[in-house]
């Protein structure tokens, strides 16, 4: 069984809050890949009917985030840096708790991180969503930054709570390869927005969904929020690079998009420049299954 340096990890309190849906000079219009200009909802807010386990494609939306979107709002000139810190420290699978408002005491779990807007997405039960409001403060017990697999310096681990790591069912073969359950395999050739980043400890990057032949070949049309995916020929050890034979693993964190270069967002959790990962395709490779949240939440 793969072992982590768990006793060395630091657990910290991180404060965030339910984010309003942002506007902009052309909001609500989006310029699509085909040249049309629809009006669509996007990031932010409490999204009542979009959850982990739902399809991340085919929605009348652009970059929509499942369940609750959070960040810290304020007038500080360092606000972007503050939210980058929140984004880096929070890990997928970290527990969260509402500490203000009518939903005070409600418990949730971090499900993703969205770059650019620097949102952290958190899943809560429906009964708690009904009592939550924009601006409610949420405390995350952040643990996982600095995580390593003991004896495997060839593999980078990031954006992942240690308890969730063990739920992924990774198994090391005799040849050193690591089998991992994934819902989809994605070719690096269709990865878009987010390329050029020099680190993958925050944010995400997008699967472009505009080439129908590739979508059909890889079965991407029904990709879901929370799906664990393997990206071929992609190394995320020190930023996102195209390297033949490299493999990186990520989790789908936001919906598809109509704008060129964008699509369902993937937040990296594992990376190997040497291509250490062997995929096992299974629909169970989803955060909802591992954490019993979203559409798989226990009633």
C-alpha positions in Angstrom: 0.0 0.0 0.0 1.3 3.5 -0.9 2.1 5.5 2.2 2.1 9.3 2.7 4.2 11.6 4.8 1.0 12.3 6.7 2.6 12.9 10.1 4.6 15.8 8.6 1.6 17.6 7.2 0.3 20.8 8.8 -3.4 21.5 9.3 -4.5 25.1 9.2 -7.7 27.1 9.5 -8.6 28.9 6.2 -11.5 31.3 6.1 -13.6 31.9 3.0 -17.1 33.0 2.2 -19.9 32.4 -0.2 -19.1 34.3 -3.3 -21.6 36.4 -5.3 -21.9 35.9 -9.0 -19.5 38.5 -10.6 -20.4 40.7 -13.4 -18.3 42.5 -16.0 -18.4 44.9 -18.9 -20.1 42.4 -21.3 -21.9 40.2 -18.7 -24.2 38.3 -19.3 -23.1 37.9 -22.9 -20.5 35.2 -24.0 -18.8 35.0 -27.4 -19.0 31.4 -28.5 -16.6 29.3 -30.5 -19.1 29.6 -33.4 -19.5 33.4 -33.2 -22.9 33.6 -31.5 -23.4 35.8 -28.4 -25.8 34.1 -25.9 -26.6 35.3 -22.4 -25.6 32.7 -19.8 -25.0 32.3 -16.0 -21.5 31.5 -14.9 -19.3 31.3 -11.9 -20.1 32.1 -8.3 -23.0 32.0 -5.9 -25.0 29.0 -4.5 -25.9 26.7 -7.4 -28.8 24.7 -6.1 -29.3 22.2 -8.9 -25.7 21.5 -10.0 -23.9 18.9 -7.9 -20.9 16.6 -7.9 -22.0 13.6 -10.0 -24.1 15.6 -12.5 -23.0 15.9 -16.1 -20.6 18.8 -16.6 -21.6 19.2 -20.2 -24.8 20.4 -22.0 -25.9 23.0 -19.4 -27.2 26.4 -20.4 -24.3 27.9 -18.6 -20.6 28.8 -18.9 -17.9 27.8 -16.3 -20.7 27.0 -13.8 -19.4 25.7 -10.4 -21.2 22.9 -8.5 -23.0 23.7 -5.2 -21.3 26.5 -3.3 -18.6 28.9 -4.7 -16.4 30.7 -2.2 -13.6 33.3 -2.0 -12.8 36.3 0.2 -14.1 39.6 -0.9 -12.7 43.0 0.2 -11.1 46.2 -0.9 -7.5 45.3 -0.1 -5.0 45.9 -2.9 -3.7 42.5 -2.1 -7.1 40.8 -2.6 -6.0 38.6 -5.5 -3.0 37.4 -3.5 -5.1 36.7 -0.5 -7.5 34.5 -2.6 -4.5 32.8 -4.2 -3.4 31.8 -0.7 -6.9 30.5 0.1 -6.9 28.5 -3.2 -3.4 27.0 -2.6 -4.1 26.0 1.0 -7.5 24.4 0.5 -7.4 20.8 -0.7 -10.0 18.7 -2.4 -11.6 16.6 0.3 -10.9 19.0 3.2 -13.8 19.3 5.7 -15.6 22.7 5.9 -18.0 24.3 8.3 -20.3 27.3 8.1 -19.5 29.7 11.0 -22.0 32.5 10.4 -25.6 33.0 9.2 -28.7 30.8 9.4 -26.7 27.7 8.3 -24.1 28.1 11.1 -22.8 24.7 11.9 -23.5 23.1 8.6 -20.7 20.7 7.4 -19.4 20.4 3.9 -16.4 19.3 1.9 -14.1 21.0 -0.6 -14.7 19.6 -4.2 -12.5 21.8 -6.4 -10.5 25.0 -7.1 -11.0 27.3 -10.0 -8.2 29.5 -11.3 -8.4 33.1 -12.5 -11.5 33.8 -10.4 -9.7 31.9 -7.5 -12.9 30.2 -6.2 -12.9 27.2 -3.9 -16.0 25.0 -4.4 -17.7 23.3 -1.4 -20.4 20.7 -1.3 -23.2 20.9 1.2 -26.5 19.0 1.8 -29.6 20.5 0.3 -31.1 21.3 3.7 -28.1 23.4 4.4 -28.1 25.2 1.0 -31.7 26.4 1.8 -30.4 28.2 4.8 -27.2 29.7 3.3 -26.7 33.1 1.8 -24.2 35.1 -0.1 -21.4 36.3 2.3 -21.8 33.5 4.9 -18.4 32.6 6.3 -17.0 29.1 6.0 -14.0 27.7 7.9 -12.0 25.0 6.1 -9.6 22.7 7.9 -6.9 22.8 5.3 -4.5 19.9 5.2 -2.5 18.3 2.3 -0.2 20.9 1.0 3.3 19.4 1.2 2.0 15.8 0.8 4.3 13.2 -0.7 4.2 9.5 -1.4 7.0 7.9 0.6 9.7 6.5 -1.6 8.2 7.9 -4.8 9.9 11.2 -5.6 8.9 10.6 -9.3 5.3 11.4 -8.4 4.0 14.8 -7.3 0.8 15.0 -5.1 -1.2 18.2 -4.9 -4.6 19.7 -4.1 -5.6 16.6 -2.2 -6.7 15.8 1.4 -4.7 12.8 2.7 -7.9 10.9 3.7 -9.2 11.2 0.1 -5.9 10.0 -1.3 -6.4 6.6 0.5 -10.0 6.4 -0.9 -8.8 6.6 -4.5 -7.7 2.9 -4.4 -4.2 3.4 -5.9 -2.2 0.2 -6.2 1.5 -0.1 -6.9 2.5 -2.9 -9.3 5.7 -4.9 -9.3 7.2 -2.8 -12.1 6.6 0.4 -10.1 3.6 1.5 -12.2 0.6 2.7 -10.2 -2.9 1.6 -11.2 -5.6 4.3 -10.7 -9.3 4.3 -11.2 -10.4 7.0 -13.7 -13.7 7.8 -15.2 -12.2 9.2 -18.4 -8.9 9.4 -20.3 -8.3 12.8 -22.0 -5.6 13.6 -24.6 -3.4 16.6 -23.9 -4.1 17.9 -27.4 -7.5 19.3 -26.3 -6.4 20.8 -23.0 -6.7 24.6 -23.1 -7.1 27.5 -20.7 -4.7 27.3 -17.8 -1.7 26.3 -20.0 1.4 28.4 -19.2 0.9 28.3 -15.4 4.2 27.7 -13.6 2.6 25.7 -10.8 -0.5 23.5 -10.3 -1.1 23.9 -6.6 -4.0 26.2 -7.3 -6.6 26.6 -10.0 -7.4 24.3 -12.9 -7.2 24.0 -16.7 -9.8 23.2 -19.2 -10.8 20.4 -21.5 -11.8 21.9 -24.9 -14.9 20.2 -26.1 -15.2 21.7 -29.6 -13.8 18.7 -31.6 -16.7 16.2 -31.9 -14.5 13.4 -33.3 -12.2 13.6 -30.2 -15.2 13.8 -27.9 -16.6 10.6 -29.4 -13.3 8.8 -29.4 -12.7 9.4 -25.7 -16.4 9.3 -24.6 -16.2 12.8 -23.1 -19.8 13.9 -23.8 -21.0 12.6 -20.4 -18.1 13.7 -18.2 -19.3 14.6 -14.7 -18.4 17.1 -12.0 -16.1 15.2 -9.6 -14.9 12.7 -12.2 -11.3 11.6 -11.8 -9.6 11.8 -15.2 -6.2 10.9 -16.6 -4.6 13.3 -19.0 -2.2 11.7 -21.5 1.2 13.2 -22.4 0.8 15.9 -19.7 3.2 16.6 -16.9 2.0 18.9 -14.1 5.0 18.5 -11.8 6.1 22.2 -12.2 3.3 23.8 -14.2 1.5 22.2 -17.2 3.7 20.8 -19.9 3.2 18.6 -23.0 5.6 15.7 -22.6 5.1 12.5 -24.6 4.5 9.6 -22.2 3.9 11.7 -19.1 0.6 11.2 -17.2 -1.3 13.5 -14.8 -4.5 12.8 -12.8 -7.1 15.4 -12.0 -10.7 16.0 -10.9 -13.4 17.8 -12.9 -14.3 21.0 -11.0 -16.5 23.2 -13.3 -18.7 22.9 -16.3 -18.0 23.1 -20.0 -17.9 26.5 -21.7 -18.9 28.1 -25.0 -15.8 30.3 -25.3 -12.8 29.2 -27.4 -10.0 27.5 -25.4 -12.3 26.6 -22.5 -14.3 23.7 -21.2 -14.7 21.5 -18.2 -12.0 22.5 -15.7 -9.6 19.9 -14.2 -7.8 20.4 -10.9 -4.6 18.3 -10.8 -4.1 15.8 -7.9 -1.2 13.6 -9.2 1.6 14.1 -11.7 4.3 11.9 -13.2 6.8 13.0 -15.8 7.8 9.4 -16.3 4.2 8.2 -16.9 3.8 6.2 -13.7 0.0 5.9 -13.9 -1.9 3.0 -15.5 -5.6 3.9 -15.8 -8.5 1.5 -14.9 -11.7 2.9 -16.5 -14.7 2.8 -14.2 -17.7 5.1 -13.7 -17.2 4.9 -9.9 -14.1 7.1 -10.1 -15.9 10.2 -8.9 -15.8 12.3 -5.8 -19.4 11.6 -5.1 -18.7 7.9 -4.8 -15.6 8.4 -2.6 -17.0 11.0 -0.3 -20.7 10.2 -0.4 -21.5 13.8 -1.5 -23.4 15.5 -4.3 -25.8 13.1 -6.1 -24.3 10.2 -4.1 -24.9 11.9 -0.7 -26.5 9.6 1.8 -30.1 10.7 2.6 
